[in-house]
Amino acid sequence: MATRWGICSAGKISNDFTVALKTLPPEDHQIVAVAARKLQDAQEFAKKHSIPRAYGSYEELARDPDIEVVYVGTIHPYHQSASLLFMNARKNVLCEKPLAMNSREAKEMVAAAKMNDVFLMEAVWTRFFPASLEIKRLLAQEEVGEVKMVRTDFGVPLMHIPRAVEKELGGGALLIIGIYCLQFIGMVYNGEKPESIQATGVCLDTGVDETMVVTLKFSRNRMAVFSCSVAVEMPNDAIIVGTKGTIKVGPCPHVEPHIISGEWEGDPIPNTRTPSAPQLPQQHRDALRS
């Protein structure tokens, strides 16, 4: 039986997710309903993507008995409240990154998932890139020895986009794009919590960070450094340095990655803006199915 999805929010990110999800076999995944703050937006989204039901509130989606899992694609400040709404209605949740605005919100979301015995996941799509899977394989086999340093950056001029620079919209370099660098480092170090974090940067008049540089120290004297910016274009690559070798990734490991050293090159990422996008690789399907 197909997993039955609900889509929370009818914005651009939800559009991209919906197009990607529809590349999977309908016997595995079906989108049952979409909800938006305005019924008209939900109806237009439903018509565009051939979704049976459209709701003008998130509460209606939460009450739909046919929904098993909800994709939350709202703007950042509403991730927590929307996710809590659905989890308290005993729905599984795939929440767009960042999971929350701060650690307090994230802890409340995790607690709600445990209390309601539902699945909660942050939708960091880069973890399922073919390049990411290959990097994890190489690291598991200790192809580069013990990793001692990870360096990555991500910078794109986004100053003209309100949600990237306005505090009330959840803007700022770290939440918008820096999270990709952070999750890359977390992947390399297998989710280990750093012993120390040092950060410096500059803020906009709106009160959010424009550019940041962050240094993380892990156990056994292992390090990581990342920088992110919504003001300038950066090299947008990554490097993993071990005692026996180096893995270079990019550009751009956070958008359409490929490994540029060694024998392996990553597969192109399906274009989620077109309905004719190819089917996702099997590992993507397995991740969604599980």
VENSULQUI-V389226 format. One record per backbone hydrogen bond with DSSP energy under -1.0 kcal/mol. NH is the residue of the N-H (numbers start at 1). CO is the residue of the C=O. Records with the same first field share a line. If there is no record, write none. Layout:
# VENSULQUI-V389226
NH=CO + CO
This chain:
# VENSULQUI-V389226
3=28
5=30
6=69
7=33
8=71
9=35
15=11
16=12
17=13
18=14
19=15
20=16
21=17
22=18
23=20
24=21
28=25
29=25
30=3
32=5
33=5
34=53
35=7
36=55
42=38
43=39
44=40
45=41
46=42
47=43
48=44
49=45
51=46
53=32
55=34
61=57
62=58
63=59
67=64
68=4
69=4
70=92
71=6
72=94
73=8
78=75
79=76
82=78
83=79
84=80
85=81
86=82
87=83
88=84
90=87
91=86
92=68
93=119
94=70
95=121
96=72
106=102
107=103
108=104
109=105
110=106
111=107
112=108
113=109
114=110
115=111
116=112
118=113
121=93
123=95
124=122
125=123
127=124
128=125
129=126
133=129
134=130
135=131
136=132
137=133
138=134
139=135
140=136
141=137
142=139
143=138
145=142
148=241
149=241
150=223
151=239
152=225
153=237
154=227
156=229
158=230
161=158
164=161
165=162
166=162
170=167
171=166
172=164
173=209
176=172
177=173
178=173
179=174
180=177
182=178
183=179
184=180
185=181
186=182
187=183
188=184
189=185
190=187
191=186
192=189
195=217
196=217
198=215
200=213
202=211
204=208
207=204
210=202
211=202
212=228
213=200
214=226
215=198
216=224
217=196
218=222
223=148
224=216
225=150
226=214
227=152
228=212
229=154
230=210
234=155
238=249
239=151
240=247
241=149
242=245
243=146
244=144
245=144
247=240
249=238
250=258
255=252
260=248
274=271
277=274
285=281
286=282
287=283
288=284
289=285
290=286
